[in-house]
Amino acid sequence: MTVSFARPDVADMTLRVLSRSVHPELLETVRELRFSIGKHSAILRLCRDGHAIEFRSKDAAITELAVSRMTPTPASGCAISRRLIGYRTHAVQSGRIRYECSYQLETTDPEIYLQVHREMETDARKASLAIALPGSSAASPACLSYLCSDLLRNGLVVHSFHTFPGNAAILRIQSLFEVV
């Protein structure tokens, strides 16, 4: 019998940023939100193992993926491919779209994790997009993922949150997509 967990081990998570769109069939999308920002558009996707955010202008696109390293993604147009560990910042420009992100992966004591997880469940109710996937056991809390988006005049800011109960870890990513 094969056992599959809702979320990969946090050590397998990667950040990939591409100067192109990614075919949606490559990702196991659970929820999706599409909207326009003036002449630009955005697609926010929550996947079983993370998220995909695509921002498009008339002449360019940037896609941010926070997914398992096992998720197949195109090699062409890949500007960033990094393991999601510790704290880092990145910046990329594609055409007139400027992208900046900072991320932090925090592993906590299991008791502290449960307290933070309860607070995050409340926050997820107000998010632009949210999912709760089964944990690795019946006693495990759900794996939460949620995206909070703020529209700018010529762009978008997205705050992403993903929990990894099996690792007592929380991944936070703040992303800016802006047409300059």
C-alpha positions in Angstrom: 0.0 0.0 0.0 1.3 3.4 -1.0 1.1 6.2 1.6 1.1 9.8 0.3 1.2 12.9 2.4 -0.4 16.1 1.5 2.8 18.1 1.7 6.4 17.2 0.9 9.1 17.4 3.6 10.0 21.1 4.0 13.6 20.2 3.1 12.4 19.5 -0.5 10.9 22.9 -1.0 12.3 25.2 -3.7 11.7 28.7 -5.1 11.7 28.9 -8.8 11.2 32.1 -10.7 10.7 32.0 -14.4 10.4 34.8 -17.0 7.5 33.0 -18.6 4.2 31.3 -17.9 4.1 27.7 -16.6 1.6 25.3 -18.1 -1.0 24.7 -15.4 -1.0 20.9 -15.9 2.5 20.7 -14.5 1.1 21.8 -11.1 -1.5 20.0 -8.9 -3.7 23.1 -8.4 -6.2 22.9 -5.6 -7.5 26.5 -5.8 -7.0 29.4 -8.2 -7.8 33.1 -8.4 -7.5 35.2 -11.5 -7.8 39.0 -11.7 -6.8 42.1 -13.7 -4.7 45.0 -12.5 -5.3 47.7 -15.0 -3.8 46.4 -18.3 -2.0 43.6 -16.4 -3.2 40.3 -15.1 -2.4 37.8 -12.3 -3.1 34.2 -11.5 -2.7 32.9 -8.0 -2.7 29.1 -7.5 -2.4 27.1 -4.4 -1.0 23.6 -5.0 -0.7 20.5 -2.9 2.9 21.3 -2.2 3.0 25.1 -2.4 1.9 27.8 -4.8 2.3 29.5 -8.2 1.9 33.2 -8.8 1.9 34.5 -12.4 2.0 38.2 -13.2 1.6 39.3 -16.9 2.0 42.6 -18.6 1.5 43.2 -22.3 5.1 42.2 -23.2 6.3 40.0 -20.3 5.5 37.5 -17.6 7.0 36.4 -14.4 6.0 33.2 -12.5 7.0 32.4 -8.9 6.8 28.8 -7.9 7.2 27.6 -4.3 7.1 23.8 -4.9 8.8 20.5 -4.2 12.0 20.0 -6.0 10.3 16.9 -7.5 7.7 19.1 -9.3 8.6 19.2 -13.0 9.1 22.7 -14.2 10.5 24.1 -17.4 14.2 24.9 -17.5 13.9 27.6 -20.1 13.4 31.1 -18.7 14.4 30.0 -15.2 16.0 33.0 -13.4 16.0 31.6 -9.9 16.1 28.1 -8.6 17.0 27.8 -4.9 16.2 25.6 -2.0 13.9 27.4 0.5 16.0 27.5 3.6 16.7 30.2 6.1 16.1 33.8 5.0 16.9 35.2 1.6 16.0 37.9 -0.8 16.0 37.9 -4.6 15.2 40.3 -7.5 14.6 39.7 -11.2 13.5 41.9 -14.1 11.7 40.6 -17.2 10.8 43.2 -19.8 9.2 46.0 -17.8 8.2 43.7 -14.9 10.3 44.0 -11.7 10.0 41.1 -9.3 11.4 41.1 -5.7 10.9 38.6 -3.0 12.0 37.7 0.5 11.4 34.4 2.2 11.9 32.9 5.6 11.6 29.3 6.6 11.2 29.0 10.4 11.3 25.7 12.3 9.9 26.0 15.8 9.4 23.9 18.9 6.3 21.7 18.4 4.4 23.4 21.2 5.1 26.9 19.8 4.2 25.6 16.3 0.8 24.5 17.5 0.1 28.0 19.0 1.2 29.8 15.8 -0.7 27.3 13.7 -4.0 28.2 15.5 -3.3 31.9 14.9 -2.7 31.2 11.2 -6.0 29.3 10.9 -7.7 32.5 11.9 -5.6 34.6 9.5 -6.4 32.1 6.6 -10.1 32.9 6.9 -9.3 36.5 5.7 -6.9 35.5 2.9 -7.4 36.0 -0.8 -7.0 32.3 -1.3 -6.6 29.5 1.3 -6.6 25.7 1.6 -6.2 23.3 4.4 -4.9 19.8 3.4 -4.8 16.7 5.6 -1.7 16.3 7.8 0.4 13.2 7.8 -1.7 11.5 10.5 -5.1 11.8 12.1 -3.5 13.6 15.1 -1.5 16.0 12.9 -2.9 19.5 12.3 -3.8 20.4 8.7 -1.3 21.7 6.3 -2.3 25.3 5.7 -1.5 27.4 2.7 -2.8 30.9 2.1 -2.1 33.9 0.0 -2.9 37.5 0.9 -2.7 39.9 -2.0 -2.6 43.7 -2.1 -3.2 45.4 -5.4 -0.9 48.3 -6.4 -1.5 50.8 -9.2 0.9 48.9 -11.5 1.5 45.7 -9.7 0.8 43.3 -6.9 2.2 42.3 -3.5 1.5 38.7 -2.3 2.2 37.4 1.2 2.3 33.6 1.1 2.2 31.3 4.1 2.6 27.5 4.2 2.7 25.2 7.2 4.5 21.9 7.5 3.2 20.2 10.6 5.5 17.2 10.3 8.5 19.5 10.5 6.9 22.1 12.9 7.9 24.6 10.2 6.4 27.7 8.6 7.4 29.2 5.3 6.6 32.9 4.7 7.2 34.6 1.3 6.6 38.2 0.4 6.6 38.9 -3.3 6.4 42.1 -5.3 5.4 42.2 -9.0 5.6 45.7 -10.5 5.5 47.2 -14.0 8.2 49.9 -14.1 
